[in-house]
Amino acid sequence: MTDRRPPRVRVVPDGPLLVEGPVELVTDDGTTVRSERFVVAVCTCRRSKRFPLCDTSHRKRVRQD
């Protein structure tokens, strides 16, 4: 048996989810996005031009609830 550590996801307040990669993301329309990076920033605010990957667009505007 292999001792595999579960994937680690870190929640950043008012920011992205940081996921240990490589990772495959499946969007709501069924598109699969793959990243080979060792840490992948997943957008949670949907402002990214590279959604579902974060491009730090959330820093430009303050979220209003």
C-alpha positions as CSV (number, residue, x, y, z in Angstrom):
1,M,0.0,0.0,0.0
2,T,1.0,3.5,-0.7
3,D,0.7,6.2,2.0
4,R,-0.8,9.0,0.0
5,R,-1.3,12.3,1.7
6,P,-4.6,13.9,0.7
7,P,-4.4,17.1,-1.4
8,R,-4.0,20.2,0.6
9,V,-6.3,23.2,0.0
10,R,-5.7,26.5,1.8
11,V,-8.5,29.0,2.0
12,V,-7.3,32.6,1.7
13,P,-9.7,35.2,3.2
14,D,-11.0,37.5,0.4
15,G,-8.7,35.6,-2.0
16,P,-8.3,32.4,-3.9
17,L,-8.1,28.8,-2.9
18,L,-4.5,27.5,-2.9
19,V,-4.4,23.9,-4.1
20,E,-1.3,21.7,-4.1
21,G,-0.8,20.7,-7.7
22,P,-0.7,19.4,-10.3
23,V,-4.4,19.7,-10.5
24,E,-7.3,19.2,-12.9
25,L,-10.3,21.6,-12.5
26,V,-13.7,20.9,-14.1
27,T,-15.8,24.1,-14.6
28,D,-19.6,24.2,-14.5
29,D,-19.8,23.9,-18.3
30,G,-17.7,20.7,-18.3
31,T,-14.4,22.3,-19.5
32,T,-11.3,20.7,-17.9
33,V,-8.4,23.0,-17.0
34,R,-5.1,21.3,-16.0
35,S,-2.2,23.0,-14.3
36,E,1.2,21.4,-13.6
37,R,2.2,24.0,-11.0
38,F,3.1,22.9,-7.5
39,V,0.6,25.3,-6.1
40,V,-2.5,26.5,-8.0
41,A,-4.6,29.5,-7.2
42,V,-8.3,28.8,-7.9
43,C,-10.4,31.9,-8.3
44,T,-13.4,32.2,-5.9
45,C,-14.6,35.7,-6.8
46,R,-15.1,35.0,-10.6
47,R,-13.4,38.2,-11.6
48,S,-10.4,36.5,-13.1
49,K,-9.9,36.8,-16.9
50,R,-8.3,33.3,-16.6
51,F,-11.1,31.7,-14.6
52,P,-11.1,29.2,-12.9
53,L,-7.4,30.1,-12.3
54,C,-6.8,33.3,-10.3
55,D,-5.1,36.3,-11.9
56,T,-5.3,38.5,-8.8
57,S,-8.2,40.6,-10.3
58,H,-9.9,40.4,-6.9
59,R,-7.3,42.9,-5.6
60,K,-8.6,45.7,-7.9
61,R,-12.0,45.9,-6.4
62,V,-13.5,45.4,-2.9
63,R,-16.2,42.8,-2.7
64,Q,-19.5,44.2,-1.6
65,D,-21.8,41.8,0.2
